[in-house]
């Protein structure tokens, strides 16, 4: 058999394995969403704004980890400290968390189908504001770090 045929077979096998692993990853994420996140979001939409803020703060570590891509441990520690000690940073973190929850809500037609048009619009706006709120949070953490030194 010629070398290019062997290479083609190896590439095909690796591609099949890659697709299988990717499918397994999607399946696992889907399971986590259905078993953990979706029930939490169903309860979230029933909460008052104050209770939603408390929920977001109590889950802030998980929420921050989900948006951290390459931050160092020092940055994560600074963010946690800023949230704990600085009211402006805490409020910015709550806003980011609310936007993240709104994005998660939009992934569930089962939950959003039960919402009023007004509530749907509110959560859509919060979801769309994620990028801007994330930047405001980063700025608040940066200001806290600068003032700390």
N, C-alpha and C positions, 0 to 999 in steps of 0.2 A: 504494500500500500504506500502511496506517495505521502511525503511529509505534510503537504498542505491538506490532504484528506484527514490525516491524524489530528492536525491542528483544528480543523473544522469540527471534528467530533468532540474534542476537548472543550472548545468554545461552546458548543451546543449543550454539553453536560453541565458546564459551569453556569450557563444562562438558565437552564432548568432548575438547578439548585438555588440560584439567586432568586428566581421567581417564587419558588416554594418558600424560601425564608421570608421574603417580603409578604407573601400571602399569610403566613403564620403570624407575622408582626401585626398586620392589619386586623386579623381575627382577634388577637389578644387585646389590642386597643379597643376594638368594638365590644368585647366582653367587659372590660373595665368600665367603659362608658355606660353600658346597659345596667351593670350591677351596682356601680357606685355613684357615678356622676349624675346620671339621669334622675335617680330618686332624690339626690341632694338638690338638684335644680328644680324638681317638682315642689319640694318643700320651700325652696328659696323664693319662688314666685308668690307663695302664700304668706310670706313674712312681711312685717312692716319694714319701712326704710331703716329704722334703727336696728332692728333684728338682722336685716341684711348686712348692715355695716359691721355688726358684731360677728356675723358668720364669716365675712370676708377677712376681718382681722384674725379670727381664730384659725383660718386656713391660709394666712398670708405666706407662710413659709413654703407651702406646696405651690401656691400661685407664683411666687417669685422664682422658685426653681424652674417652673415651666417656661418662664420668659428669659431666664439666664442662659446664655449660650457659651460664652467664653470668659465670664467674669472670674476673677480670682477669689480665693477664700476671704481675703482682706476686704474686697468689695462687698461680698455677701454679709460679712460681719458689720461693716459700716452701714449697710442698708438696714439690717436688723436693729442696730443701735439707734439709728436715726428714726426709725418707726417707733421705737420704744420711748425715745426722749424728746422728739421734736414734733409738736402738734401739726405743723404745716406738712411735714413729710408723712406723718401718719394719715392725714387727710388725703394727700396725693396718692398714697398706697391704697387707701380705701377706694378711691376713684378708679385706679387701675384694676383693682380686684372686681369692682362692680362691672367694669367693661368686659373683663375676662368672663365673668359669669354670664353676661348678656350674649357674648359670642357662643358660649356653650349652650345657652338656651336656644339660640337660633338653629342649632344642629338637631333639635328635637321637634319634629312636627307634632308629635303627641302632646307635648307641653304647650307649644305656641298655639296650637289649634284651640286650646281651651281659654286662651287669653282674650281680653277685649281688644278692640282695635287701638284704643288709647295705650294700653299696656304694651302691646306689640310694638307700637311706634316708639314708646319710651325705651324699651330694651334694644330696639334697632339703633336708635341714636346713641345709646351708651356703648353698644358694640362698635359702631363706626368711630367713636372717640378714643378707641384703645391706643392708637399710635400717638395722638396728641397727649393723652393722659400719661402714657409711658414716658414721653419726653419731659413732661412736667415733674414726674416722679424722679427721674434721673437728675434733673436740675435741682430739685429740693434736696436730694441726697448730696449732691455736689456742694451746694451752699452750706449744708450742715457740716460736711467734712471740712470746708474752708474755715467756717466759724469755730470749729472745734480746735483747730490748731493755733 
